[in-house]
Amino acid sequence: MRALTIFITTLLLMESFYVVESSQRDRGPKYKNPPFCRQLCDKPSHCGGACPNCPYSAWRSMECVN
């Protein structure tokens, strides 16, 4: 009986140290455009680098996009 108690206790202790890797959902939001692209612009010269475009839309503010 004592051996069974030690065995069960050992299993419980081993499980308490078991590390679970986080899933993709828990690693933070994924952006279609990187966050540094999300700056307001009036014309394409305000944007540059990885986010060169400044598309026009009457229904939303203009943001630099790639």
Secondary structure by P-SEA (a helix, b strand, c coil): caaaaaaaaaaaaaaaabbbbbcccccccccccccccccccccccccccccccccccccccccccc
